[in-house]
Amino acid sequence: MERESKIRSITIWGIFANIFLMFIKIIFGIIIKSSALVADGFHSLSDLATDFIVLVSTHLSSRPPDETHPYGHKKFDTIATQVI
């Protein structure tokens, strides 16, 4: 659980940082009329998507072994890595 807690904490900080950067890039891109900066701001949305994938996969992979998964659920980490 400590591993999941650390990953969640770092990822949530990353989400806030990505949201902040996204808004700053879009706002300043509009102000200085830079379509590249605005586009980069919207590109930051993909960073948010990967943050949410990390949160979900970390939650799923930290579940304990059960009858159908006697070795645990760690493969969710591998699947998430492939998706990202």
C-alpha positions as CSV (number, residue, x, y, z in Angstrom):
1,M,0.0,0.0,0.0
2,E,2.9,2.4,0.6
3,R,3.9,2.0,-3.0
4,E,0.4,2.8,-4.2
5,S,0.2,5.8,-1.9
6,K,3.5,7.3,-3.2
7,I,2.6,6.8,-6.8
8,R,-0.8,8.3,-6.2
9,S,0.7,11.3,-4.5
10,I,3.2,12.0,-7.2
11,T,0.7,11.5,-10.0
12,I,-1.8,13.9,-8.4
13,W,0.9,16.5,-8.2
14,G,1.6,15.9,-11.8
15,I,-2.1,16.3,-12.7
16,F,-2.1,19.7,-11.0
17,A,1.1,20.8,-12.7
18,N,-0.2,19.6,-16.1
19,I,-3.5,21.5,-15.6
20,F,-1.6,24.7,-14.6
21,L,0.8,24.4,-17.6
22,M,-2.1,23.7,-20.0
23,F,-4.0,26.8,-18.9
24,I,-0.8,29.0,-19.0
25,K,0.2,27.8,-22.4
26,I,-3.3,28.3,-23.9
27,I,-3.8,31.8,-22.3
28,F,-0.4,33.1,-23.2
29,G,-0.7,31.5,-26.7
30,I,-3.9,33.4,-27.2
31,I,-2.4,36.7,-25.8
32,I,0.7,36.5,-28.0
33,K,-1.2,35.0,-30.9
34,S,1.0,31.8,-31.1
35,S,-0.9,28.9,-32.5
36,A,2.0,26.6,-31.6
37,L,1.8,27.5,-27.9
38,V,-2.0,27.1,-27.9
39,A,-1.6,23.7,-29.6
40,D,1.0,22.7,-27.1
41,G,-1.5,23.7,-24.4
42,F,-4.0,21.3,-25.8
43,H,-1.3,18.7,-26.2
44,S,-1.0,18.8,-22.4
45,L,-4.4,17.1,-22.3
46,S,-2.7,13.9,-23.4
47,D,-0.4,14.2,-20.4
48,L,-3.5,14.4,-18.2
49,A,-4.8,11.2,-19.8
50,T,-1.6,9.3,-19.0
51,D,-1.8,10.5,-15.4
52,F,-5.3,9.1,-15.1
53,I,-4.2,5.8,-16.6
54,V,-1.4,5.6,-14.0
55,L,-3.8,6.2,-11.2
56,V,-6.3,3.6,-12.4
57,S,-3.6,0.9,-13.2
58,T,-1.9,1.5,-9.8
59,H,-5.1,1.0,-8.0
60,L,-5.9,-2.2,-9.9
61,S,-2.4,-3.7,-9.7
62,S,-2.2,-3.2,-6.0
63,R,-5.1,-5.5,-5.3
64,P,-4.1,-8.7,-3.4
65,P,-4.2,-12.1,-5.0
66,D,-7.6,-13.8,-5.2
67,E,-9.0,-17.1,-6.5
68,T,-8.8,-16.1,-10.2
69,H,-5.5,-14.3,-9.8
70,P,-3.3,-16.3,-7.5
71,Y,-0.2,-14.3,-8.3
72,G,-1.8,-11.0,-7.9
73,H,-2.8,-8.2,-10.4
74,K,0.6,-6.8,-11.3
75,K,0.0,-7.3,-15.0
76,F,-2.1,-4.2,-14.9
77,D,1.1,-2.2,-14.7
78,T,2.4,-3.9,-17.8
79,I,-0.9,-3.2,-19.7
80,A,-0.9,0.4,-18.6
81,T,2.7,0.8,-19.8
82,Q,1.7,-0.5,-23.2
83,V,-1.3,1.8,-23.4
84,I,0.7,4.9,-22.4
